[in-house]
Amino acid sequence: MKYVSTRGNAEPVDFVQASLMGLAPDGGLFSPEAFPSIERPSASATYVETATRVLSAFAGNSLPEDAIRGMAQRAYAPFAHQSVAPLIEVGPGRWMMELHHGPTLAFKDVAMRLIAQLYDHILGLRGERMTILCATSGDTGGAAASAFAGSKHVDMVILHPLDRVSPTQRLFMTATGAANIHNLALEGDFDGTQAILKQLLADDQFRRRTHLAAVNSINWTRVAAQSVYFAQAQAQLGRDRPIRFVVPTGNFGDALACYVASRCGLLARFDCVAAVNANDAMARLLSGMPLMKGATAATLSPAMDIQLPSNFERLLFEASGRDGGAVAAAYALLASKGEAPLPKTAATKLGDMGLSAERVSDGETVEEMKRAHAETGWIVCPHTAVGLAAARRTRQADGPIVTLATAHAAKFPETVEKALGVRIGLPDRAAEFTSRKEKFDTGPMSADFVRDRILSLVGA
Ligand SMILES: *Cc1c(COP(=O)(O)O)cnc(C)c1O
């Protein structure tokens, strides 16, 4: 099982290397050389069993199955629901898959906890220690902090834009109480933190000296780990029934995981609706419009405020017939001109892959939150509401429709209170965070500042 770069100009690597490297050296994203064929699990398969089956297929010979089972067991033990990703019936033929039962109340926990186990396993075997840098606009930082807290092999440095994450999101990153988790709040925006991360990673000497790596939404292990819950939904709703998945979408990681699950035979068919907010790049790209770097609009579903979904590159690679040269050319043009047409073959193919997009405005998001609350008493998070509104609107399906619930409403108490007039507190399992002191330093949006801090933290 080898992984190739979507830009076609990097040596193939195995699963473990792809996970530790994150990004391919030619700037592309790792994708399997060929999708493995994976047998659909039975309806009674536990989440850990399915995760072991799926990840073993993606890992090939690079990891023994027993090790993978141990990682999955440890990763998912702290989840508050024994099925990890329970399906809840919300109406006739309509379901919601809750992905927020992890420690930091958003679906990012599902993959991040597995990645942390993988890193600990590999670094433990090699007797190595790494510094992991993470730039976050909110949810990824909390999931990473929680997953790596207490790791004996990793020092984690999380960069977030000062005063631009919600108080609850900040709490999850800064109040882990773990000595190996460090937080820097930088004066500027998320794009600035991401630029510093890229700059430091590109500095070969610094990267070697500090054993620096990054965990971010394009790591292949995240996609692989997220394809597991789609397989579980298929198994539980009937092995061969056509299911439509509605996926609240930002960086396109979750929707891509759905596509990957179908390519491996884990789904009866690929029918996926990417639900987007005013940042509707996915809708435009699927209609064949060019790649573009636009300004993001701030919405009520901030985790989806992304203009250029980075995982789209993997879909483009497939749609262009795995033409790495064409993908590389498109992204080079995007970098130099700020805009690039999609390769011709891809533009025609994208429309009929089974993927569509639905835009949902902030007004409709609030309406959906109100409606769910009035009809069933549920309080849903704004991202989930975008999905539910999109599901309500899509054409008739000939099987069940499953909407992903990507976060717990308690992560967005300000929006919930505005929409519903209800104050929502953290669930008991997360309440411990409020009793610990937050720990973070502030500083300028400067790569030198971050570099100095990392050097003094890891003593390199
Ligand atoms: C990250 C996130 C999303 C977007 O998921 P992608 O995989 O980036 O498309 C949606 N909802 C919530 C709550 C998130 O944290």
The ligand as a Tripos MOL2 file, in Angstrom:
@<TRIPOS>MOLECULE
LIG
   15    15     1     0     0
SMALL
NO_CHARGES

@<TRIPOS>ATOM
      1 C1        -13.9930   21.3580   10.8810 C.3       1 LIG1
      2 C2        -15.4730   21.4800   11.0110 C.ar      1 LIG1
      3 C3        -16.3410   21.4150    9.8890 C.ar      1 LIG1
      4 C4        -15.8050   21.3150    8.4830 C.3       1 LIG1
      5 O1        -15.2930   20.0630    8.1990 O.3       1 LIG1
      6 P1        -14.3100   19.8290    6.9430 P.3       1 LIG1
      7 O2        -13.8850   18.4200    7.0540 O.co2     1 LIG1
      8 O3        -13.1950   20.8030    7.1120 O.co2     1 LIG1
      9 O4        -15.1100   20.0960    5.7070 O.co2     1 LIG1
     10 C5        -17.7060   21.4500   10.1140 C.ar      1 LIG1
     11 N1        -18.2090   21.5820   11.3560 N.ar      1 LIG1
     12 C6        -17.4190   21.6660   12.4580 C.ar      1 LIG1
     13 C7        -18.0470   21.8300   13.7920 C.3       1 LIG1
     14 C8        -16.0290   21.6140   12.3250 C.ar      1 LIG1
     15 O5        -15.2420   21.7130   13.4280 O.3       1 LIG1
@<TRIPOS>BOND
     1     1     2 1
     2     2     3 ar
     3     2    14 ar
     4     3     4 1
     5     3    10 ar
     6     4     5 1
     7     5     6 1
     8     6     7 2
     9     6     8 1
    10     6     9 1
    11    10    11 ar
    12    11    12 ar
    13    12    13 1
    14    12    14 ar
    15    14    15 1
@<TRIPOS>SUBSTRUCTURE
     1 LIG1         1 GROUP 0 **** ****
